[in-house]
Amino acid sequence: MSVKDVIKKSFLQGFQNTDISMRALALTLLVAGLLGIYIFLVYRLMTTNTFYSKSFNVSLILMCVITTAIIITIQSSVVVSLGMVGALSIVRFRTAVKDPLDLIFMFWSISVGIICGAGMAGLAAILCVGITVLALLFYYLPEARQSLILVVNAVDNDCADSVYATVRRYDRHYHVKSRNLTRDNVDFLLEVRVKDSEALLKELGQVRGVKSVSLVAHKGESVY
């Protein structure tokens, strides 16, 4: 037996797995698709209408299933896996990720696909539940909400107490950034973290002496 035969028998044939049945393959892809749909629903729940991208959300499902198929193929043959790694290494993604949360969901979808392809669907399901609990917990915590800049333009400084009292009902830990007083009006700039920003704007608009109210978000974030 030559060295070539030894390598072929011990290495190439030793890492081949052709015992995967079509039923097991279909079941694995089905589980990956269901978990991808779960990620789809969580992403839709946590993303505001302003920055929601349906095409990106659908791609999370497809990415999960495709990654599962790739991992199953890699496990079947070391030769195929080396060729696939070479093919995937030339792929370049040019789409810019606008929100860091999108990157997390993309990595989540790929991770679930890898875990399902490795035959550990139970671990993938536990991972999805755990990530959902953590994401929703920190997403809806008042301390984790995005900070917004509230700009209130009033006739005079006499309505300051009413403005502060109204803001305090929505955010007890607000911060007054500046107060610009001129001969004709006064401007209040406050940093707030509120859940119902629309109700806050309506109530401030009804305060006596307030002429206009606006709420400004940081770049890449949404007010609503």
ChimeraX attribute file (.defattr): number of C-alpha atoms within 10 A of each C-alpha:
attribute: neighborCount
match mode: 1-to-1
recipient: residues
	/A:1	5
	/A:2	7
	/A:3	8
	/A:4	8
	/A:5	11
	/A:6	11
	/A:7	12
	/A:8	12
	/A:9	12
	/A:10	10
	/A:11	12
	/A:12	14
	/A:13	13
	/A:14	12
	/A:15	15
	/A:16	15
	/A:17	14
	/A:18	10
	/A:19	7
	/A:20	11
	/A:21	9
	/A:22	9
	/A:23	9
	/A:24	11
	/A:25	15
	/A:26	12
	/A:27	12
	/A:28	23
	/A:29	22
	/A:30	14
	/A:31	20
	/A:32	31
	/A:33	21
	/A:34	16
	/A:35	23
	/A:36	27
	/A:37	19
	/A:38	18
	/A:39	25
	/A:40	20
	/A:41	12
	/A:42	18
	/A:43	21
	/A:44	15
	/A:45	12
	/A:46	14
	/A:47	14
	/A:48	14
	/A:49	11
	/A:50	10
	/A:51	12
	/A:52	15
	/A:53	14
	/A:54	11
	/A:55	8
	/A:56	15
	/A:57	21
	/A:58	14
	/A:59	15
	/A:60	25
	/A:61	23
	/A:62	19
	/A:63	21
	/A:64	31
	/A:65	27
	/A:66	19
	/A:67	22
	/A:68	28
	/A:69	21
	/A:70	15
	/A:71	18
	/A:72	23
	/A:73	17
	/A:74	22
	/A:75	19
	/A:76	16
	/A:77	17
	/A:78	18
	/A:79	14
	/A:80	14
	/A:81	17
	/A:82	11
	/A:83	12
	/A:84	14
	/A:85	11
	/A:86	11
	/A:87	10
	/A:88	9
	/A:89	9
	/A:90	8
	/A:91	8
	/A:92	7
	/A:93	6
	/A:94	6
	/A:95	6
	/A:96	7
	/A:97	10
	/A:98	11
	/A:99	11
	/A:100	10
	/A:101	13
	/A:102	18
	/A:103	13
	/A:104	11
	/A:105	18
	/A:106	20
	/A:107	15
	/A:108	20
	/A:109	26
	/A:110	22
	/A:111	18
	/A:112	27
	/A:113	32
	/A:114	24
	/A:115	21
	/A:116	28
	/A:117	26
	/A:118	15
	/A:119	16
	/A:120	13
	/A:121	19
	/A:122	12
	/A:123	13
	/A:124	21
	/A:125	18
	/A:126	11
	/A:127	15
	/A:128	19
	/A:129	13
	/A:130	11
	/A:131	14
	/A:132	15
	/A:133	11
	/A:134	10
	/A:135	13
	/A:136	13
	/A:137	11
	/A:138	12
	/A:139	14
	/A:140	12
	/A:141	10
	/A:142	13
	/A:143	12
	/A:144	11
	/A:145	14
	/A:146	16
	/A:147	18
	/A:148	20
	/A:149	20
	/A:150	23
	/A:151	18
	/A:152	22
	/A:153	20
	/A:154	24
	/A:155	18
	/A:156	17
	/A:157	17
	/A:158	12
	/A:159	16
	/A:160	19
	/A:161	10
	/A:162	15
	/A:163	20
	/A:164	18
	/A:165	14
	/A:166	16
	/A:167	22
	/A:168	13
	/A:169	10
	/A:170	17
	/A:171	18
	/A:172	13
	/A:173	13
	/A:174	18
	/A:175	14
	/A:176	14
	/A:177	11
	/A:178	12
	/A:179	16
	/A:180	11
	/A:181	15
	/A:182	11
	/A:183	7
	/A:184	8
	/A:185	15
	/A:186	20
	/A:187	21
	/A:188	21
	/A:189	18
	/A:190	21
	/A:191	19
	/A:192	23
	/A:193	23
	/A:194	23
	/A:195	17
	/A:196	11
	/A:197	16
	/A:198	12
	/A:199	12
	/A:200	19
	/A:201	18
	/A:202	11
	/A:203	13
	/A:204	22
	/A:205	19
	/A:206	11
	/A:207	15
	/A:208	13
	/A:209	19
	/A:210	22
	/A:211	16
	/A:212	15
	/A:213	18
	/A:214	13
	/A:215	18
	/A:216	14
	/A:217	14
	/A:218	11
	/A:219	6
	/A:220	9
	/A:221	16
	/A:222	15
	/A:223	18
	/A:224	12
